[in-house]
Amino acid sequence: MELTRTDHDGRRDRLNHDWLRPPEGEQHHSTAPDGVTYSTGTTIVGVTTADAAILAADQRMSLGGRFTANKNAQKVEQVHPTGAIAISGSVGPAQRLIQSLRTEANLYEVRRGEPMSLRGLSQTTGHLVSGLPVAPLLAGVDQTGPQVYELDGGGSVLRDDYAAGGSGMQVAYGVLERRFDPDASTESARRTAVDAVAAASERDTASGNGVHVATITAEGVDIDGADDPEEVR
């Protein structure tokens, strides 16, 4: 994430901020179509149940994976009446992606008189994210049921029952592989997603400082956040 900071004297300092950029040699990378490799830190998790989808992400924004620049970054955002996105990667492009998705979803609903399908939203996201230093998870519910999609700057769009991304994904997947249950209740799946992010935060230097979690059903999107993961399990 690249931000510009201005001090009281008007001097401008340019800082490179990433939601997840661990130390050299420990980075998780994605490659854009132009061959540029970029860091995709943080920990993001998506889980489906019979009637809901869950997204969770940590709250840390780091400088090079070594310095915590912000402890309250919200990386889970609603982009559709029954859909949300969890972001890893550079903040500026991620913010533009979120705004573009909201615009596309709203415009589709105005023109067609009904919400865009999650499959359609995933394809739209895939086009918008292509070439960007962003690797999100998209989740939601439509007539076909709950869905989770993995996407990256290379243009791939992959659907799965559960997924993790970012520099803490290896630890998160350990929790998901052990505890995922397609017949689990929404509350149980929410605990699994939060625990996966919390476990990754214990070991990954680019993840931590709490969790934001979105519970997505046919009725809408509910997003909660807390510094202590126990408060949102």
C-alpha positions as CSV (number, residue, x, y, z in Angstrom):
1,M,0.0,0.0,0.0
2,E,1.4,3.4,-0.9
3,L,0.3,6.4,1.1
4,T,1.5,10.0,1.2
5,R,2.1,11.6,4.6
6,T,2.4,15.3,5.1
7,D,3.9,16.7,8.3
8,H,3.2,20.1,9.9
9,D,5.9,21.8,7.8
10,G,4.2,20.7,4.6
11,R,7.1,18.2,3.8
12,R,5.8,15.1,2.0
13,D,7.2,11.7,2.7
14,R,6.2,8.8,0.4
15,L,5.9,5.5,2.2
16,N,5.3,2.0,0.8
17,H,2.6,0.3,2.9
18,D,1.4,-3.2,2.3
19,W,-1.3,-5.0,4.1
20,L,1.0,-8.0,4.0
21,R,4.6,-7.9,3.1
22,P,6.6,-10.2,5.3
23,P,10.4,-10.0,5.6
24,E,12.6,-10.9,2.6
25,G,12.6,-14.6,2.0
26,E,9.2,-15.1,3.7
27,Q,7.0,-13.4,1.2
28,H,4.0,-14.8,-0.6
29,H,3.8,-13.4,-4.1
30,S,1.5,-13.2,-7.1
31,T,2.5,-12.4,-10.6
32,A,0.6,-10.0,-12.9
33,P,0.3,-10.5,-16.6
34,D,3.1,-8.0,-17.3
35,G,5.5,-10.2,-15.3
36,V,5.6,-7.9,-12.3
37,T,5.8,-9.8,-9.0
38,Y,4.1,-8.2,-6.0
39,S,3.7,-9.0,-2.3
40,T,0.3,-10.2,-1.0
41,G,0.7,-10.2,2.7
42,T,-2.1,-10.3,5.4
43,T,-4.4,-13.2,6.1
44,I,-7.8,-13.5,4.5
45,V,-10.2,-16.5,4.8
46,G,-13.4,-17.5,3.1
47,V,-15.7,-20.4,4.2
48,T,-19.1,-21.6,2.9
49,T,-21.9,-23.4,4.7
50,A,-25.3,-24.7,3.5
51,D,-26.9,-21.3,3.6
52,A,-24.1,-18.7,4.3
53,A,-20.7,-17.5,3.4
54,I,-18.1,-16.2,5.8
55,L,-15.1,-13.8,5.1
56,A,-12.5,-12.9,7.7
57,A,-9.3,-10.9,7.6
58,D,-6.8,-9.5,10.1
59,Q,-6.5,-5.7,10.7
60,R,-2.8,-5.1,10.4
61,M,-1.2,-2.8,7.8
62,S,2.5,-3.2,7.7
63,L,5.7,-1.5,6.3
64,G,7.8,-4.3,4.8
65,G,6.3,-6.8,7.2
66,R,8.5,-5.3,10.0
67,F,6.7,-2.2,11.2
68,T,3.0,-2.0,12.0
69,A,1.7,1.2,10.2
70,N,-2.0,0.8,11.1
71,K,-3.7,-1.5,13.6
72,N,-7.3,-1.0,12.4
73,A,-7.3,-1.6,8.7
74,Q,-10.6,-2.9,7.4
75,K,-10.0,-5.5,4.7
76,V,-13.5,-6.9,4.4
77,E,-16.0,-4.7,2.5
78,Q,-19.6,-5.2,1.2
79,V,-19.7,-4.8,-2.6
80,H,-23.1,-6.4,-3.5
81,P,-26.4,-6.7,-1.6
82,T,-25.4,-10.3,-0.7
83,G,-21.7,-10.2,-1.4
84,A,-18.5,-9.0,0.1
85,I,-14.7,-9.0,-0.7
86,A,-11.6,-9.5,1.5
87,I,-8.5,-7.8,0.2
88,S,-4.8,-8.6,0.3
89,G,-2.2,-6.5,-1.6
90,S,-1.7,-2.8,-2.2
91,V,-4.3,-0.5,-0.6
92,G,-4.8,2.1,-3.3
93,P,-5.7,-0.4,-6.1
94,A,-7.8,-2.3,-3.6
95,Q,-9.8,0.7,-2.7
96,R,-10.4,1.5,-6.4
97,L,-11.4,-2.1,-7.0
98,I,-14.0,-2.0,-4.1
99,Q,-15.5,1.2,-5.5
100,S,-15.6,-0.2,-9.0
101,L,-17.3,-3.4,-7.9
102,R,-20.0,-1.5,-6.0
103,T,-20.6,0.7,-9.0
104,E,-20.9,-2.3,-11.4
105,A,-23.2,-4.2,-9.0
106,N,-25.4,-1.1,-8.5
107,L,-25.5,-0.3,-12.2
108,Y,-26.5,-3.9,-13.1
109,E,-29.3,-3.9,-10.6
110,V,-30.7,-0.6,-11.9
111,R,-30.6,-1.7,-15.5
112,R,-31.8,-5.3,-15.0
113,G,-34.1,-4.9,-12.0
114,E,-32.3,-7.7,-10.1
115,P,-29.0,-8.2,-8.4
116,M,-26.0,-9.5,-10.3
117,S,-25.4,-13.3,-9.8
118,L,-22.3,-14.2,-7.7
119,R,-20.8,-15.9,-10.7
120,G,-21.3,-12.8,-12.7
121,L,-19.8,-10.7,-9.9
122,S,-16.8,-13.0,-9.8
123,Q,-16.2,-12.6,-13.5
124,T,-16.5,-8.9,-13.3
125,T,-14.0,-8.9,-10.4
126,G,-11.6,-11.0,-12.4
127,H,-11.6,-8.5,-15.2
128,L,-11.2,-5.5,-12.8
129,V,-8.4,-7.1,-10.8
130,S,-6.3,-8.2,-13.8
131,G,-2.9,-6.6,-13.7
132,L,-3.5,-5.1,-10.2
133,P,-1.3,-5.8,-7.2
134,V,-4.3,-7.2,-5.4
135,A,-5.3,-10.8,-4.5
136,P,-8.8,-10.9,-3.1
137,L,-11.4,-13.4,-1.9
138,L,-15.0,-12.8,-3.0
139,A,-17.9,-14.4,-1.2
140,G,-21.6,-14.2,-1.2
141,V,-25.0,-15.9,-1.6
142,D,-27.4,-16.0,-4.6
143,Q,-30.1,-18.3,-6.0
144,T,-27.5,-21.1,-6.4
145,G,-26.3,-20.9,-2.8
146,P,-23.2,-19.7,-0.9
147,Q,-20.0,-19.2,-2.9
148,V,-16.3,-18.3,-2.3
149,Y,-13.9,-17.3,-5.1
150,E,-10.2,-16.8,-5.2
151,L,-8.8,-14.2,-7.6
152,D,-5.5,-12.6,-8.4
153,G,-3.8,-10.1,-10.7
154,G,-3.1,-12.8,-13.2
155,G,-6.8,-13.0,-13.9
156,S,-7.6,-16.3,-12.4
157,V,-11.0,-16.9,-10.9
158,L,-11.3,-20.1,-8.8
159,R,-14.4,-21.3,-6.8
160,D,-14.0,-23.5,-3.8
161,D,-15.8,-24.4,-0.6
162,Y,-13.2,-22.6,1.5
163,A,-10.1,-20.6,0.7
164,A,-7.3,-18.6,2.3
165,G,-4.9,-15.9,1.0
166,G,-2.0,-13.7,1.9
167,S,1.2,-14.3,3.8
168,G,-0.5,-16.2,6.6
169,M,-2.4,-18.5,4.3
170,Q,-0.3,-21.6,5.1
171,V,-1.2,-21.5,8.8
172,A,-4.8,-20.5,8.0
173,Y,-5.2,-23.5,5.6
174,G,-4.0,-25.8,8.4
175,V,-7.0,-24.7,10.5
176,L,-9.4,-24.9,7.5
177,E,-8.3,-28.3,6.4
178,R,-8.8,-29.7,10.0
179,R,-12.1,-28.0,10.8
180,F,-14.1,-27.3,7.6
181,D,-17.4,-29.1,7.6
182,P,-19.9,-28.5,4.8
183,D,-22.7,-29.3,7.2
184,A,-21.5,-26.9,9.9
185,S,-23.8,-24.2,11.2
186,T,-23.2,-20.6,10.3
187,E,-22.0,-19.9,13.8
188,S,-19.5,-22.8,13.7
189,A,-18.2,-21.7,10.3
190,R,-17.7,-18.2,11.6
191,R,-15.7,-19.5,14.5
192,T,-13.5,-21.6,12.1
193,A,-12.8,-18.5,9.9
194,V,-11.9,-16.3,12.8
195,D,-9.8,-19.0,14.4
196,A,-7.9,-19.5,11.1
197,V,-7.0,-15.8,10.9
198,A,-6.1,-15.7,14.6
199,A,-3.8,-18.7,14.3
200,A,-2.1,-17.1,11.3
201,S,-1.7,-13.9,13.3
202,E,0.3,-15.7,15.9
203,R,3.0,-16.7,13.4
204,D,2.9,-14.3,10.5
205,T,4.5,-10.9,11.1
206,A,2.3,-9.2,8.5
207,S,-0.9,-10.3,10.1
208,G,-2.5,-9.4,13.4
209,N,-4.2,-6.7,15.5
210,G,-7.6,-8.3,15.5
211,V,-10.2,-9.5,13.0
212,H,-13.0,-8.3,10.7
213,V,-15.5,-10.9,9.8
214,A,-18.5,-10.8,7.4
215,T,-21.4,-13.1,7.7
216,I,-23.3,-13.2,4.4
217,T,-26.7,-14.7,3.9
218,A,-29.6,-14.3,1.5
219,E,-30.8,-11.4,3.8
220,G,-27.6,-9.4,3.4
221,V,-24.1,-8.8,4.8
222,D,-23.2,-8.3,8.4
223,I,-19.6,-7.1,9.2
224,D,-18.1,-7.0,12.7
225,G,-14.6,-6.2,13.8
226,A,-12.7,-6.4,17.1
227,D,-9.1,-6.2,18.4
228,D,-9.7,-9.4,20.3
229,P,-10.8,-12.3,17.9
230,E,-12.8,-13.8,20.8
231,E,-15.2,-10.9,20.6
232,V,-16.3,-11.8,17.1
233,R,-16.1,-15.6,17.1
